[in-house]
Amino acid sequence: MPPVWVTGRSKEADKPVRTNPTGRQLRLGIELRKLRERAGLNATEAGQLLGVKQNQISNMEAGRAGVSPERVRTMACHYDCSDTALVEAIAGMTGDRKRGWWEEYREILPSALLDLAEVEHHAARLCTAITVHMPGLLQTTDHARETFRQVVPDLSPPNIEHRVSFRIKRQAVIFRDPPTPYVALVHEAALRMQFGGFAVAKAQLRHLLDMSEREHIIIKVLPFAAGGFPGSGQSIFYSSGPVPQLDTVHLDQSHGPVFLDAEAQLSKYRLLLERMEAKALAPKESREFIHSIAQDL
């Protein structure tokens, strides 16, 4: 028999409403709204069905109110959602009460960067396709520092160092135990861009070669000879969730990352990445290609 909610105030309802929900909290709310909308219910009808006020439904769907795993399962039951894997994955988004390491940057860096670190932290798999820059998760400290020195308007020296340390800390996802599987599609243009000069560029290429030897990291090069390919004009970061519906695309824009999670958008970028990967060199050939560029420096 499915669990039911008791009409009246709950412990969750007594908690103060969040004013600045994180990206993960917002995504949880979006998924709850999708479940409700698939059931053909508006917020008022859902509230009546579940025995809570309409504004509580709205706050949960906006990420402003906390939700327990039990409540997610109850909502899914009343919304007639039979996709158990999806429901459990959404319920799993409610359970992490700890403050992530990225919270120490809350008053220092844009919130979108913190959301990016949170998405990466919870991802089941990560994939990057990038044309001009090195993937952030594979950058050396010196390369990252030089990248941030090129930002317009200029960043202050302390802000540059904050961003460098933040980027390096993000890389923990590919070093932890167990590490997150990671695929990087890197264009030849990025390999030949000498950020920071000869010594920094050479060290960066050697770092790529070292990282490509790790079992959970696949680096594939898109050489100039591959010609044009879909998605060549943008940097694409794809984070796989526990189920495909919870995947996230983040696009690197000059003003910060933009996150996409609509089903049509996810399908589009999966296809783009598949076509890009089809044009890339195999991992062994890619290592040889990177090695040859490093030798030419």
C-alpha positions in Angstrom: 0.0 0.0 0.0 1.5 3.4 -1.0 2.4 5.8 1.8 0.1 8.8 2.3 0.6 12.2 3.7 -1.3 13.4 6.7 -3.1 16.6 6.1 -1.7 19.5 8.1 1.7 21.0 8.8 4.7 18.7 8.3 8.3 19.1 9.6 9.3 20.1 6.1 6.6 22.8 6.0 7.9 24.2 9.2 11.4 24.7 7.8 12.3 28.2 6.5 12.0 28.6 2.7 15.3 28.8 0.9 16.2 32.1 -0.7 19.1 30.8 -2.8 18.7 27.2 -3.8 21.7 25.4 -5.3 21.6 24.1 -8.9 21.0 20.5 -7.6 18.1 21.7 -5.5 16.6 23.5 -8.5 17.0 20.4 -10.6 15.2 18.3 -8.0 12.3 20.8 -8.1 12.3 20.7 -11.9 12.0 16.9 -11.9 9.2 17.0 -9.4 7.3 19.5 -11.6 7.9 17.2 -14.7 6.3 14.3 -12.8 3.3 16.4 -11.8 2.8 17.7 -15.3 3.0 14.3 -16.9 0.2 13.3 -14.6 -1.8 16.2 -16.0 -2.2 18.0 -12.7 -1.7 21.7 -11.8 -0.1 22.7 -8.5 -3.5 23.2 -6.8 -4.8 19.8 -7.8 -1.5 18.2 -6.7 -1.8 19.9 -3.3 -5.3 18.7 -2.8 -4.4 15.2 -3.8 -1.5 15.1 -1.4 -3.1 17.1 1.4 -0.8 20.1 1.4 -1.2 23.7 0.3 -0.6 24.8 -3.3 2.3 27.1 -2.3 4.1 24.2 -0.7 4.0 22.3 -4.0 5.3 25.4 -5.7 8.1 25.9 -3.2 9.3 22.3 -3.6 9.2 22.6 -7.4 11.2 25.8 -7.2 13.9 24.3 -5.0 12.9 26.6 -2.2 11.6 23.9 0.1 13.3 20.7 1.2 11.9 17.3 0.2 12.5 13.9 1.8 13.0 10.7 -0.2 9.7 9.4 1.3 7.9 12.4 0.0 9.3 12.0 -3.5 8.1 8.4 -3.6 4.7 9.4 -2.3 4.4 12.1 -4.9 5.5 9.7 -7.7 2.9 7.2 -6.5 0.1 9.8 -6.6 1.3 11.0 -9.9 1.1 7.5 -11.3 4.8 7.3 -12.2 5.8 3.7 -12.7 9.4 4.4 -13.6 11.0 3.0 -10.4 14.5 3.8 -11.5 13.7 7.4 -12.2 11.8 7.8 -8.9 14.6 6.3 -6.9 17.2 8.5 -8.7 15.1 11.6 -7.9 14.7 10.5 -4.3 18.5 10.1 -4.2 18.9 13.8 -4.9 17.3 14.7 -1.6 19.6 12.7 0.7 22.9 14.6 0.5 22.7 17.0 3.5 26.5 17.7 3.7 27.9 21.0 2.5 30.2 20.3 -0.5 33.7 21.7 -0.6 32.6 24.2 -3.2 30.5 26.1 -0.6 33.7 27.7 0.7 33.7 29.7 -2.5 30.1 30.8 -2.1 30.9 34.5 -1.5 33.9 34.5 -3.8 32.9 33.0 -7.2 29.7 33.1 -9.3 27.1 30.6 -8.1 27.0 29.0 -11.5 30.5 27.8 -11.1 29.6 26.2 -7.7 26.6 24.5 -9.4 29.0 23.1 -12.0 31.2 21.6 -9.3 28.1 20.1 -7.7 26.9 18.6 -10.9 30.3 17.0 -11.6 30.5 15.7 -8.0 27.3 13.7 -8.4 27.8 12.6 -12.1 28.0 8.9 -12.9 30.1 9.8 -16.0 31.5 12.9 -17.6 32.2 13.8 -21.2 33.8 17.0 -22.6 34.1 18.2 -26.2 36.2 21.3 -26.6 37.8 23.0 -29.5 40.2 25.8 -28.4 40.8 25.3 -24.6 42.1 22.3 -22.7 39.3 20.6 -20.7 39.2 22.1 -17.2 39.4 18.7 -15.5 42.7 18.0 -17.3 44.4 21.4 -17.0 47.6 22.0 -15.1 47.8 24.7 -12.5 50.0 26.9 -14.7 47.7 26.4 -17.8 44.6 27.2 -15.7 46.2 30.4 -14.3 47.2 31.6 -17.8 43.6 30.9 -19.1 42.2 33.1 -16.3 44.7 35.8 -17.1 43.0 36.1 -20.5 39.5 36.8 -19.1 37.9 40.1 -20.1 37.4 42.3 -18.1 40.7 41.5 -16.3 40.4 39.5 -13.0 42.3 40.7 -10.0 45.3 38.6 -9.0 43.4 37.2 -5.9 40.4 36.4 -8.0 42.6 34.6 -10.5 44.1 32.5 -7.7 40.6 31.7 -6.3 39.5 30.4 -9.7 42.7 28.4 -10.2 42.3 26.7 -6.9 38.6 26.0 -7.6 39.4 24.5 -11.0 42.1 22.2 -9.5 39.8 21.1 -6.7 37.1 20.2 -9.3 39.5 17.7 -10.6 39.1 15.5 -7.5 36.2 13.7 -9.2 38.7 11.9 -11.5 41.1 11.1 -8.7 38.8 9.9 -6.0 38.1 6.3 -5.2 36.2 5.2 -7.2 36.9 7.9 -9.8 34.3 9.2 -12.2 34.7 7.8 -15.8 35.7 10.7 -18.0 35.9 11.1 -21.8 37.5 14.2 -23.3 37.2 15.0 -27.0 40.0 17.6 -27.7 40.5 19.4 -31.0 44.0 19.8 -32.4 43.6 23.5 -32.1 43.5 23.2 -28.3 46.6 21.1 -28.4 48.5 23.8 -30.4 47.4 26.8 -28.4 50.4 27.8 -26.3 48.8 29.3 -23.3 51.6 30.6 -21.0 54.3 30.0 -23.6 56.5 27.1 -24.6 57.2 25.6 -21.1 53.6 25.7 -19.9 52.3 24.3 -23.1 54.7 21.4 -23.2 54.0 20.6 -19.5 50.3 20.6 -20.3 50.7 18.2 -23.2 52.7 15.8 -21.0 50.0 16.0 -18.4 47.4 15.0 -21.0 49.6 12.0 -21.9 49.9 11.0 -18.3 46.2 11.3 -17.7 45.4 9.3 -20.8 47.1 6.3 -19.3 44.5 6.0 -16.5 41.9 3.4 -17.2 38.9 5.6 -16.4 40.1 8.5 -18.6 39.7 8.4 -22.4 41.2 11.2 -24.4 40.4 11.4 -28.1 41.8 14.0 -30.5 39.9 15.6 -33.3 42.6 16.5 -35.8 42.3 19.4 -38.3 42.2 16.6 -41.0 38.9 15.5 -39.7 37.4 18.6 -41.2 34.1 20.1 -40.0 31.9 18.5 -37.4 28.7 19.2 -35.5 29.2 21.3 -32.4 32.5 22.7 -33.4 31.6 26.2 -32.4 31.0 25.5 -28.7 32.4 23.7 -25.7 30.1 21.0 -24.5 30.2 19.4 -21.0 27.9 16.4 -20.5 27.3 15.0 -17.1 25.5 11.6 -16.9 23.1 11.1 -14.0 22.0 7.8 -12.4 19.3 7.6 -15.2 19.4 9.3 -18.6 16.5 11.6 -17.6 18.8 13.2 -15.0 21.7 14.0 -17.3 22.8 17.6 -17.6 24.5 19.5 -20.4 26.5 22.6 -19.4 27.7 24.9 -22.1 30.7 27.2 -21.4 29.7 30.8 -22.1 31.7 34.0 -21.6 29.4 34.9 -18.7 29.6 31.4 -17.1 28.2 27.9 -17.6 24.6 27.5 -18.9 22.8 24.3 -17.8 20.3 22.4 -20.0 18.2 19.5 -18.9 15.1 19.3 -21.3 14.8 15.9 -22.9 15.0 17.3 -26.4 18.2 19.2 -25.5 19.8 16.1 -23.9 19.0 14.1 -27.0 20.5 16.7 -29.3 23.8 16.9 -27.4 24.1 13.1 -27.0 23.9 13.0 -30.8 26.4 15.8 -31.2 28.9 14.0 -29.0 28.4 10.7 -30.8 29.1 12.3 -34.1 32.1 14.2 -32.8 33.5 11.0 -31.2 33.0 9.2 -34.5 35.4 11.7 -36.2 38.0 11.6 -33.5 41.1 9.4 -33.4 41.2 6.3 -31.3 42.8 6.6 -27.8 46.1 5.1 -28.8 46.3 7.2 -32.0 45.4 10.2 -30.0 48.3 9.6 -27.5 50.7 9.3 -30.4 49.3 12.5 -31.9 49.6 14.5 -28.7 53.2 13.1 -28.3 54.2 14.3 -31.7 52.9 17.8 -31.0 54.8 17.9 -27.7 58.0 16.8 -29.5 57.6 19.7 -32.0 57.5 22.3 -29.2 
